[in-house]
Amino acid sequence: MTETATEEKLTFQAEVSRLLDIVAHSLYSEKEIFLRELISNAADACDRLRYEAQTRPELATSDQPFKITLTIDKPNRQLTASDNGIGMSRDELVKNLGTIARSGTSAFLKGLTGDSKKDLNLIGQFGVGFYSAFMVADRVDVTSRRAGEEHAHRWSSDGKGEFSVALAERDAAGTDVTLHLKAEEDEFLSDYRIKEVVRRYSDHVPVPIELRIGSDKTSLNDGSALWQKPKSEITETQYKEFYRHVAHAMDEPWLTIHHRAEGTIEYTALLYVPTSRPLDLFNPDRRHRVKLYLKRVFITDDAKDLLPAWMRFLQGVVDTPDLPLNVSRELLQKNPLLSKIRSGLTRKVLSELARKAKDDPEVYIAFWESFGACLKEGLYEDKGEYRADILKLSRFHSTASDKPVTLDEYIQRMKEGQDAIYTISGDDLQALRASPQLEGFAAKGVEVLLLTDAVDEFWMPAVGTYEGKAFKSATRGALDLDKIKGEEKGTPKAEDAPAELGALIALFKLALGDEVKDVRASARLTDSAVCLVAGEGDLDMRLERLLRQHKQLDKAMKRVLELNPTHPLVKRLAEMTGKEGASAVLEEAAHLLLDQARLLEGEPVADPRAFAKRLGAMMERGLAV
């Protein structure tokens, strides 16, 4: 679209309109947060121009140092936040302020709850904190000039469905955000109130902030980088507010790591583990959220080699003097110094998590429930350097405990004769606890780990063993629990099986044909009549389902149908086989029990109409007796 002096009216994206309504009506109790968001955006704009000017010196056309200016205009009831950063073009104004263009928008909108603090945290996470200005303003004007461009543009809206964009005047690159304050918002025309909010939320921002009222100017912060200060000079409040600045979040940091490395390579890191899980944590791009600085000059928030993808829950900054200021993002990906920083940071974070797990295990569980699935990706991707540390940090739901357990705790509770760590995986924890495949383990008092993260299907084969004990699925292969000396509560014994069981199994194999891989007596069932298991060497059943969902398998694999030889129904069917031989009734029973096993696995029956017909016929015969 060509630029003209004519003001152009445009409509907000539907998601933005909904967001603005929520901001205006649900988050009012947290209204001063708008100033923190505007200052954070201004600081980011300065960082980005500082970076781009390293490779494009022509962009640094001004000798003025980077600065954020807050201007109070009492007669006109205006508060303006200005910066001399990168600025925005006309198209960027439309894209950044008229739409929510980043991935995860749908998850973001679904996550909005109406709880002001929770929703405000989400708004920060998704980079749309700018809209909080409409909590205090009935109109917002944004005048911006992109570095390297000749023209400025003004974006203007009352936040009620439309916005306009027109050419404007601005002497240099940067952005002015002018809030036309609502009648009841006089407090934000007070210099005392503005100073209070900046001290509370933005004192740590590494760009000088100045307050102007008429000809009076007041410096509000020292503009120094918080991460470069000694720990002894930083308060917990400053650490917390810097986290909120860098993460655009409203929750509290679960863990703060302020680390300085000296020696062959120097760097300073101020890293945070959030309390709340970001909604886009499992986006396919798996980007981390840590910003890289070189001598306090922002370089990128997308240095893929700075931290492993399985540590993408971290927020914060890393600053080093050991890379050249003109380094490009492409060169960063192959820089050996960055690899050394990555290794040092990874080990530091893992050691801090281990310390937290030891000192406060109950609190550590909260971290694991939010971010454990990410760490377990490291078990699959890492080829040995960090695998042992991650395994020690891992926690698992278990049939022996209501609280997640460690692998060491599991091994300590292993029964005599048990040589494997038994696991079962699925999507729902309660469904796993009720799984028929666990009945034999429960009867023996053998503990089974309950795995509900999709990544579990990949890291276990890659890791293989822990402390010499192999990971073994409770739903795959034939099971021999007799060698384990357990409690023997109702475990099936060979002498309890009916004499005709072999004939029944042969009949079921014939009746079911290609629908199953095999039919056999079960050593894992005590209460249920049947269950399905994977054959030895086959894919675990949950992994197969995941692959089918992602179109990596064309069709379902055949499963083994196991019969409980001590179940009254199986005994009765075996007796009928001995007396009558093959019959239509027994064939129907074979198909009904197969469908029952499928339903227990949460899978649909193969032919619903045939299932309903067989079930109806079976019930009719039963009622006629």
C-alpha positions in Angstrom: 0.0 0.0 0.0 1.5 3.4 -0.9 2.0 6.0 1.8 -0.3 9.1 1.6 -1.1 12.0 4.0 -4.6 10.7 4.2 -5.6 9.1 7.5 -6.6 5.5 7.0 -9.1 3.7 9.2 -8.5 0.0 10.0 -10.2 -2.6 12.1 -8.6 -4.6 14.9 -8.1 -8.3 14.5 -10.9 -10.1 16.4 -8.5 -11.5 19.0 -7.3 -7.9 19.8 -10.8 -6.6 20.2 -11.5 -9.4 22.7 -8.2 -8.7 24.5 -8.9 -5.0 24.8 -12.3 -5.7 26.3 -10.7 -8.0 28.9 -8.0 -5.4 29.7 -10.5 -2.6 30.1 -12.9 -4.5 32.4 -11.0 -7.4 34.1 -7.6 -6.0 34.9 -8.5 -2.7 36.3 -7.1 -3.4 39.8 -3.6 -3.7 38.3 -3.8 -0.6 36.2 -0.4 1.0 37.1 1.2 -2.0 35.3 0.7 -0.2 32.0 3.7 2.1 32.7 6.0 -0.9 33.3 4.9 -2.4 30.0 5.5 0.9 28.0 8.9 1.3 29.6 9.8 -2.4 28.9 8.8 -1.9 25.2 10.9 1.3 25.0 13.9 -0.4 26.5 13.6 -3.3 24.0 13.4 -0.8 21.1 16.7 0.8 22.3 18.3 -2.6 22.6 17.3 -3.5 19.1 18.6 -0.3 17.5 21.9 -0.7 19.5 22.3 -4.1 17.9 21.3 -3.2 14.4 23.7 -0.2 14.4 26.6 -2.6 14.9 26.2 -3.9 11.4 24.5 -0.8 9.9 26.3 2.2 11.3 24.2 4.5 9.2 21.2 3.8 11.6 23.0 5.5 14.5 22.4 9.0 13.1 22.1 10.7 16.5 24.9 11.3 19.1 22.3 11.2 21.9 22.6 8.3 24.3 19.7 5.9 24.5 17.0 7.2 26.8 13.4 6.8 27.8 11.5 10.0 28.6 8.2 10.2 30.5 6.4 13.5 29.9 3.4 14.8 32.0 1.2 17.4 30.3 -1.4 18.3 32.9 -3.4 20.9 30.9 -4.1 18.4 28.2 -4.3 15.4 30.5 -1.6 13.5 28.6 1.2 11.1 29.7 3.8 10.3 27.0 6.5 7.6 27.0 9.2 8.3 24.4 12.3 6.5 23.3 15.0 6.9 20.7 15.1 3.3 19.8 14.5 1.3 16.6 11.0 2.7 15.9 8.3 1.2 13.7 7.3 1.6 10.0 3.7 2.0 9.0 3.4 -1.7 8.3 5.0 -2.6 11.6 2.5 -0.3 13.4 -0.4 -2.1 11.8 1.1 -5.5 12.4 2.3 -5.0 16.0 -0.6 -2.9 17.3 -3.5 -4.2 15.2 -3.0 -7.9 15.4 -1.6 -10.6 17.7 0.7 -12.1 15.1 2.7 -14.6 17.1 2.1 -18.3 17.4 0.1 -19.6 20.2 -2.7 -16.9 20.0 -5.5 -19.5 20.3 -3.9 -21.0 23.4 -3.5 -17.5 24.8 -7.1 -16.7 24.3 -8.2 -20.0 25.8 -6.0 -19.4 28.8 -7.8 -16.1 29.7 -9.7 -16.8 32.9 -11.1 -13.6 34.2 -8.7 -13.7 37.2 -6.9 -10.4 36.9 -3.5 -11.5 38.0 -3.4 -14.7 36.0 -4.7 -12.9 32.9 -2.2 -10.1 33.3 0.6 -12.6 33.4 -0.6 -14.2 30.1 -0.8 -10.8 28.5 2.8 -10.1 29.3 3.9 -13.6 28.1 2.4 -13.0 24.7 4.0 -9.7 24.1 0.8 -7.6 24.1 1.3 -5.6 27.3 1.0 -2.4 25.2 -2.8 -2.8 25.3 -2.8 -2.3 29.1 -2.5 1.4 28.3 -6.3 1.3 27.6 -6.9 0.7 31.3 -6.1 4.3 32.0 -6.5 6.0 28.6 -9.6 6.6 26.5 -7.3 7.2 23.5 -3.7 6.2 22.7 -1.6 7.8 20.0 1.7 6.1 18.9 4.0 8.3 16.7 6.9 6.3 15.4 9.7 6.6 12.9 11.7 3.5 11.9 15.5 3.9 12.0 16.7 4.3 8.4 13.4 5.6 7.1 12.5 9.2 6.2 8.8 9.3 7.3 7.1 8.9 10.6 3.5 7.6 11.1 0.9 8.0 13.8 -1.3 5.1 15.0 -4.3 6.2 17.0 -7.2 4.3 18.6 -9.8 4.6 21.4 -9.5 0.8 21.8 -13.1 0.1 20.7 -12.7 -1.7 17.5 -10.9 0.6 15.1 -7.6 2.3 14.7 -6.2 4.8 12.2 -2.8 5.3 10.7 -1.5 8.5 9.0 1.8 10.2 8.1 3.3 12.3 11.0 6.3 14.3 11.9 9.2 13.1 14.1 12.7 14.5 14.0 14.5 11.2 14.5 14.0 7.5 14.9 12.1 6.3 17.9 8.6 6.2 19.3 6.2 8.4 21.3 3.3 6.7 23.0 0.8 9.3 24.2 -2.0 8.4 26.6 -5.0 10.6 26.7 -6.0 9.8 30.3 -9.5 9.1 31.4 -11.2 11.6 33.7 -10.7 9.4 36.8 -7.0 8.8 36.2 -5.5 12.1 37.7 -3.0 10.0 39.8 -1.0 9.4 36.6 -0.6 13.2 36.1 1.3 13.3 39.5 5.1 13.3 39.4 5.1 11.6 42.8 2.9 8.7 41.5 5.0 8.3 38.3 8.2 8.2 40.3 6.7 5.6 42.7 5.6 3.3 39.9 9.0 3.5 38.1 10.9 2.8 41.3 8.7 -0.2 42.0 8.6 -1.8 38.5 11.4 -0.3 36.4 14.3 0.9 38.5 16.4 -2.0 37.1 15.9 -1.1 33.4 19.3 -0.7 31.7 18.3 2.4 29.9 18.1 5.8 31.7 14.6 7.0 32.4 13.8 10.7 32.7 10.6 12.5 33.9 9.7 15.8 32.3 7.1 18.3 33.5 7.3 21.5 31.6 11.0 22.5 31.7 11.8 20.4 34.8 13.7 17.2 34.3 14.2 14.4 36.9 16.3 11.2 36.5 14.3 8.2 37.7 16.9 5.4 37.5 20.6 5.0 37.1 20.3 3.0 33.8 22.9 0.5 34.8 22.6 -3.2 34.0 21.3 -5.0 37.1 23.1 -8.2 36.2 26.5 -6.4 36.3 26.0 -5.3 39.9 27.4 -7.4 42.8 24.8 -9.6 44.4 25.2 -7.8 47.7 23.9 -4.6 46.1 20.7 -6.1 44.7 17.5 -6.6 46.7 15.0 -9.4 46.3 12.5 -6.8 45.0 14.9 -5.7 42.3 15.6 -9.2 41.2 11.8 -9.9 41.1 11.0 -6.8 39.1 13.8 -7.4 36.6 12.4 -10.8 36.1 9.0 -9.3 35.3 10.7 -6.8 33.0 12.7 -9.4 31.0 10.0 -12.0 31.0 7.0 -9.7 30.5 5.3 -11.6 33.3 3.5 -11.0 36.5 4.2 -14.2 38.4 7.2 -14.5 40.8 10.4 -16.2 39.8 10.6 -19.7 41.2 14.4 -19.7 41.1 16.9 -16.9 40.6 20.4 -17.7 39.4 22.9 -14.8 39.3 26.2 -16.3 38.1 29.5 -14.8 37.0 32.1 -16.9 35.3 35.8 -15.8 35.1 38.8 -17.4 33.6 39.4 -18.5 30.0 36.0 -17.2 29.1 34.0 -14.6 31.0 30.3 -14.0 31.2 27.6 -13.0 33.6 24.2 -14.6 33.6 21.0 -13.6 35.4 18.6 -16.4 34.8 15.1 -17.1 36.2 12.9 -20.2 36.4 9.3 -18.9 36.3 6.6 -20.1 38.7 4.0 -20.4 35.9 4.4 -22.5 32.7 4.2 -20.3 29.6 1.4 -21.4 27.3 3.8 -21.6 24.3 6.3 -23.8 26.1 5.7 -26.7 23.8 5.5 -24.8 20.5 7.3 -26.6 17.7 10.0 -23.9 17.4 11.2 -24.7 21.0 12.9 -21.3 21.3 14.5 -20.3 24.6 13.7 -16.9 26.1 17.2 -15.8 27.2 18.7 -12.6 25.8 22.3 -12.4 24.8 24.3 -9.2 25.4 27.9 -8.4 24.4 29.4 -5.8 26.7 25.8 -4.7 27.6 24.9 -4.4 23.9 21.9 -6.4 23.1 22.6 -8.9 20.3 19.7 -11.4 20.1 17.0 -13.3 21.9 17.4 -16.1 19.4 20.9 -17.5 19.9 20.1 -21.1 19.4 23.4 -22.3 20.8 23.2 -20.3 24.0 21.1 -22.9 25.8 19.7 -26.3 24.9 16.1 -26.3 23.7 15.2 -28.5 26.7 16.0 -25.5 29.0 13.6 -23.1 27.2 11.7 -22.5 30.4 14.5 -20.2 31.5 14.2 -16.4 31.3 16.9 -13.8 31.7 20.1 -12.4 30.2 23.6 -13.5 29.5 26.3 -10.9 29.0 29.9 -11.6 27.8 32.8 -9.4 26.7 34.5 -12.3 24.8 32.6 -12.1 21.5 33.1 -9.4 18.9 30.5 -6.7 18.9 29.9 -7.1 15.1 29.1 -10.8 15.4 26.2 -11.8 13.2 23.3 -14.1 14.3 24.5 -16.6 11.7 28.1 -16.7 13.1 26.7 -17.1 16.6 25.4 -20.5 15.7 28.9 -21.9 15.1 30.9 -19.9 17.6 33.0 -22.2 19.9 33.0 -19.6 22.7 29.2 -19.7 22.8 29.4 -23.5 23.1 31.5 -23.1 26.2 29.1 -20.6 27.7 26.3 -23.1 26.9 28.0 -25.9 28.7 28.8 -23.7 31.8 25.2 -22.4 32.0 23.7 -25.8 31.6 25.8 -27.3 34.4 25.1 -24.3 36.6 21.3 -24.5 36.1 21.3 -28.3 36.7 23.3 -27.9 39.9 21.0 -25.2 41.2 18.0 -27.4 40.5 19.7 -30.3 42.3 20.3 -28.0 45.3 16.7 -26.9 45.3 15.5 -30.5 45.0 17.6 -31.5 48.0 16.9 -28.5 50.2 13.2 -28.1 49.5 11.8 -31.3 47.9 8.2 -30.3 48.2 8.7 -27.0 46.4 10.8 -28.8 43.8 7.8 -30.9 42.9 6.0 -27.8 41.8 8.8 -27.0 39.4 8.8 -30.6 38.1 5.1 -30.6 37.4 5.5 -27.4 35.3 8.8 -28.0 33.5 9.8 -31.7 34.0 8.6 -32.6 30.5 11.1 -30.1 29.0 14.0 -31.6 31.1 13.1 -35.1 30.0 13.7 -34.0 26.4 17.3 -33.6 27.4 17.3 -37.3 28.3 16.5 -38.1 24.6 18.6 -35.4 23.0 21.7 -35.5 25.1 24.1 -38.3 24.4 25.6 -38.6 27.9 27.0 -35.3 29.1 23.9 -34.3 31.2 21.9 -37.5 31.2 22.9 -38.7 34.6 22.1 -35.3 36.2 18.7 -35.1 34.6 17.8 -38.7 35.7 18.7 -37.7 39.3 16.4 -34.6 38.9 13.5 -36.6 37.4 10.4 -37.3 39.3 7.7 -39.9 38.4 4.2 -40.7 39.4 4.0 -44.2 40.8 1.6 -46.9 42.0 3.4 -46.9 45.4 3.0 -43.2 46.2 0.6 -40.3 45.9 3.7 -38.0 45.4 6.2 -38.2 42.6 9.2 -40.3 43.4 12.8 -40.5 42.3 14.4 -43.4 40.5 16.6 -44.0 43.5 13.5 -44.3 45.7 12.0 -46.8 43.2 15.2 -49.0 43.2 15.3 -49.0 47.0 11.7 -50.5 47.0 12.3 -53.1 44.3 11.3 -56.6 45.3 13.6 -59.6 45.6 14.0 -61.1 42.2 12.9 -58.0 40.4 15.5 -56.9 37.8 13.6 -54.2 35.9 12.1 -50.8 36.4 8.5 -51.3 35.3 6.6 -48.5 33.6 3.3 -47.8 32.0 2.5 -44.8 29.8 -0.7 -43.0 28.8 -2.4 -39.6 28.6 -4.4 -39.7 31.9 -2.9 -40.4 35.3 -6.0 -41.8 36.9 -6.7 -44.0 33.9 -3.2 -45.4 34.2 -3.7 -46.2 37.9 -6.9 -48.2 37.0 -5.2 -50.0 34.1 -5.9 -53.8 34.0 -2.3 -54.4 33.0 -1.2 -53.4 36.5 -3.3 -55.9 38.4 -0.6 -58.5 38.6 2.0 -56.0 39.7 -0.4 -54.7 42.5 -1.0 -58.3 43.6 2.8 -58.8 44.0 3.3 -55.4 45.5 5.6 -54.4 42.6 5.8 -50.7 42.0 5.2 -49.3 38.5 6.0 -45.8 37.2 3.1 -44.0 35.6 4.3 -41.9 32.6 2.0 -39.2 31.1 4.4 -37.1 29.0 4.7 -37.8 25.3 8.5 -37.5 25.5 8.6 -40.6 27.8 8.1 -42.8 24.8 11.3 -41.5 23.3 13.8 -41.0 26.1 13.3 -44.5 27.7 14.6 -46.5 24.7 17.4 -44.0 24.3 18.5 -44.2 28.0 17.8 -48.0 28.3 18.9 -48.5 31.9 19.3 -46.8 35.3 21.8 -48.1 37.8 22.0 -51.3 35.8 18.2 -51.8 35.9 16.4 -51.8 32.5 13.3 -49.8 31.9 10.5 -52.3 30.9 7.0 -51.6 29.8 4.2 -53.3 31.8 2.2 -53.4 28.6 4.6 -55.1 26.2 5.8 -58.6 25.9 5.1 -61.7 27.9 5.3 -61.2 31.7 6.9 -63.5 34.2 6.1 -62.3 37.7 6.7 -65.7 39.3 10.4 -65.0 39.8 9.6 -61.9 41.9 9.0 -62.6 45.5 6.1 -60.4 46.4 2.9 -60.4 48.4 1.1 -63.0 46.3 -2.3 -61.4 46.7 -4.5 -63.3 44.3 -1.8 -63.7 41.6 -2.9 -66.3 39.0 -1.3 -69.7 39.2 -1.0 -72.3 36.5 -2.9 -74.9 38.6 -5.9 -72.5 38.9 -6.4 -72.4 35.1 -9.2 -74.5 33.7 -8.2 -77.6 31.8 -10.0 -76.4 28.7 -8.1 -73.0 28.6 -5.9 -74.2 25.8 -8.9 -75.1 23.7 -10.5 -71.7 24.4 -7.4 -69.9 23.4 -7.2 -71.9 20.1 -10.8 -71.1 19.4 -10.3 -67.4 20.1 -7.3 -67.3 17.7 -9.4 -68.9 15.0 -12.3 -66.6 15.6 -10.3 -63.4 15.7 -7.9 -64.2 12.9 -5.9 -61.2 11.7 -7.5 -58.9 14.2 -4.9 -59.9 16.8 -1.3 -60.9 16.8 -1.8 -63.6 19.3 -4.1 -64.9 22.1 -2.5 -66.2 25.4 -3.1 -66.7 29.1 -2.1 -63.7 31.2 0.3 -63.5 34.1 -0.6 -59.8 34.7 -4.4 -59.9 35.2 -6.1 -60.7 38.5 -9.5 -58.9 38.3 -10.2 -58.1 34.7 -11.1 -60.7 32.1 -8.9 -59.5 29.3 -6.4 -56.9 28.3 -4.3 -55.9 25.2 -0.5 -55.8 25.2 2.2 -55.2 22.6 4.2 -58.0 21.4 7.8 -58.4 22.4 9.9 -56.1 20.2 6.8 -54.2 19.0 6.1 -50.5 19.6 4.6 -49.7 22.9 0.9 -49.1 22.5 0.9 -45.4 23.5 3.9 -44.7 21.2 2.0 -46.3 18.3 -1.0 -44.1 19.0 1.1 -41.0 19.0 2.8 -41.9 15.7 -0.6 -42.6 14.2 -1.9 -39.2 15.4 1.0 -37.5 13.7 0.5 -39.5 10.5 3.8 -41.4 10.9 2.1 -44.7 10.9 -0.6 -45.7 8.4 -2.5 -48.2 10.4 -2.7 -49.7 13.9 -0.4 -52.6 14.7 -1.9 -55.9 15.8 -1.9 -56.6 19.5 -1.8 -59.6 21.8 -5.1 -60.4 23.6 -4.4 -61.8 27.1 -7.1 -63.8 28.9 -7.2 -64.0 32.7 -7.3 -67.8 33.4 -8.9 -67.3 36.9 -11.7 -64.9 35.9 -15.2 -66.5 36.2 -16.2 -65.5 32.7 -13.0 -67.0 31.1 -13.6 -70.2 33.2 -17.2 -70.4 32.0 -16.2 -69.9 28.4 -13.5 -72.6 28.7 -16.1 -75.0 30.2 -18.4 -74.3 27.2 -15.5 -75.0 24.8 -14.9 -78.4 26.5 -18.5 -79.4 26.3 -19.7 -77.8 23.0 -16.5 -77.1 21.0 -16.7 -74.2 18.5 -20.0 -72.3 18.4 -21.4 -69.0 17.3 -21.8 -68.0 20.9 -18.1 -68.5 21.7 -17.1 -66.7 18.5 -19.3 -63.7 19.5 -17.7 -63.8 23.0 -14.2 -63.6 21.4 -15.1 -60.5 19.5 -16.9 -58.9 22.5 -13.9 -59.5 24.8 -11.6 -58.0 22.2 -13.7 -54.9 21.9 -13.8 -54.8 25.7 -10.0 -54.8 25.8 -9.9 -52.0 23.2 -12.3 -49.9 25.3 -10.2 -50.4 28.4 -7.3 -48.9 26.4 -9.4 -45.9 25.5 -9.6 -47.0 21.8 -12.7 -47.2 19.7 -14.2 -50.6 18.8 -13.4 -51.7 15.2 -17.0 -52.0 14.1 -19.5 -50.3 16.4 -22.6 -51.7 14.6 -21.3 -55.3 14.9 -20.3 -54.7 18.6 -23.8 -53.4 19.4 -25.4 -56.3 17.6 -23.3 -58.9 19.4 -23.8 -57.2 22.8 -27.6 -57.1 22.2 -27.7 -60.8 21.3 -25.6 -61.8 24.3 -27.8 -59.8 26.7 -31.0 -61.3 25.1 -29.6 -64.9 25.7 -28.7 -64.0 29.2 -32.1 -62.6 30.1 -33.8 -65.6 28.6 -32.1 -68.0 31.0 
